[in-house]
């Protein structure tokens, strides 16, 4: 019985929220808010956007190094240090190229 109630609760919540949204939309069309309220809402939205941009900019300044652009040229790194051991190769000259394989 509990599973049945749970299965029916989800569509009931979705239906109720849809009915609420339709009624709220109709109410807003019939009784629009006064202009100064709309201006205040726009100003508040701009203020929220400015604050959100500040938070994102601060986070990028702090963590920007973790997210490097893969298309950006990478800085040249120092060549690895190679120690000259005796058994490493026969001579110090360049190695000969590998033979060409036939496909």
C-alpha positions as CSV (number, residue, x, y, z in Angstrom):
1,X,0.0,0.0,0.0
2,X,2.9,2.4,0.8
3,X,4.3,1.9,-2.7
4,X,1.0,2.7,-4.3
5,X,0.6,5.9,-2.3
6,X,4.2,6.9,-3.2
7,X,3.5,6.2,-6.9
8,X,0.4,8.3,-6.9
9,X,1.9,11.1,-4.9
10,X,4.3,12.2,-7.6
11,X,1.6,12.8,-10.3
12,X,-0.6,14.5,-7.7
13,X,2.2,16.9,-6.8
14,X,2.9,17.6,-10.5
15,X,-0.8,18.2,-11.2
16,X,-1.1,20.5,-8.2
17,X,1.9,22.6,-9.1
18,X,0.6,22.9,-12.7
19,X,-2.8,24.1,-11.4
20,X,-1.1,26.6,-9.1
21,X,1.1,27.9,-12.0
22,X,-2.0,28.4,-14.3
23,X,-4.0,30.2,-11.5
24,X,-1.0,32.4,-10.6
25,X,-0.5,33.3,-14.3
26,X,-4.1,34.2,-14.7
27,X,-4.0,36.3,-11.5
28,X,-0.9,38.2,-12.7
29,X,-2.6,38.9,-16.1
30,X,-5.8,40.3,-14.4
31,X,-4.0,42.3,-11.7
32,X,-0.5,43.4,-13.0
33,X,1.8,44.8,-10.4
34,X,2.3,48.6,-10.4
35,X,5.1,50.1,-12.5
36,X,7.3,51.1,-9.5
37,X,7.2,47.4,-8.3
38,X,8.4,46.3,-11.7
39,X,11.2,48.8,-11.6
40,X,12.2,47.7,-8.2
41,X,12.2,44.1,-9.3
42,X,14.4,44.9,-12.3
43,X,16.8,46.9,-10.1
44,X,16.9,44.0,-7.6
45,X,17.6,41.6,-10.5
46,X,20.5,43.7,-11.7
47,X,21.9,43.9,-8.2
48,X,21.7,40.1,-7.9
49,X,23.4,39.7,-11.3
50,X,26.2,42.1,-10.1
51,X,26.7,40.1,-6.9
52,X,26.7,36.8,-8.8
53,X,29.3,38.1,-11.3
54,X,31.5,39.2,-8.4
55,X,31.2,35.7,-6.8
56,X,32.1,34.0,-10.1
57,X,35.0,36.4,-10.8
58,X,36.3,35.8,-7.3
59,X,36.1,32.1,-7.8
60,X,37.8,32.3,-11.1
61,X,40.6,34.4,-9.7
62,X,41.1,31.9,-7.0
63,X,40.7,28.6,-9.0
64,X,41.5,29.8,-12.5
65,X,44.8,28.0,-12.6
66,X,43.0,24.7,-12.4
67,X,41.1,25.3,-15.6
68,X,43.6,26.0,-18.3
69,X,42.5,26.2,-21.9
70,X,43.7,23.1,-23.8
71,X,43.9,25.1,-27.1
72,X,46.2,27.7,-25.6
73,X,49.9,27.3,-26.3
74,X,51.8,25.6,-23.5
75,X,54.9,27.3,-22.1
76,X,58.1,25.7,-23.1
77,X,59.4,23.3,-20.5
78,X,63.0,22.7,-19.8
79,X,64.5,19.6,-21.5
80,X,64.8,16.6,-19.2
81,X,68.3,16.1,-17.8
82,X,70.0,13.0,-19.3
83,X,72.8,11.5,-17.4
84,X,75.6,10.1,-19.5
85,X,76.0,6.5,-18.4
86,X,78.5,4.2,-20.1
87,X,76.0,1.4,-21.0
88,X,73.3,3.8,-22.3
89,X,74.5,3.7,-25.9
90,X,77.4,2.8,-28.1
91,X,78.3,6.4,-28.9
92,X,77.2,9.9,-28.1
93,X,76.0,10.7,-31.7
94,X,72.3,10.6,-32.8
95,X,70.7,7.2,-33.1
96,X,70.0,5.8,-36.6
97,X,66.4,5.9,-37.8
98,X,64.2,2.9,-37.5
99,X,63.6,0.7,-40.6
100,X,60.5,1.5,-42.6
101,X,57.7,-1.1,-42.3
102,X,55.7,-2.2,-45.3
103,X,52.0,-2.2,-44.7
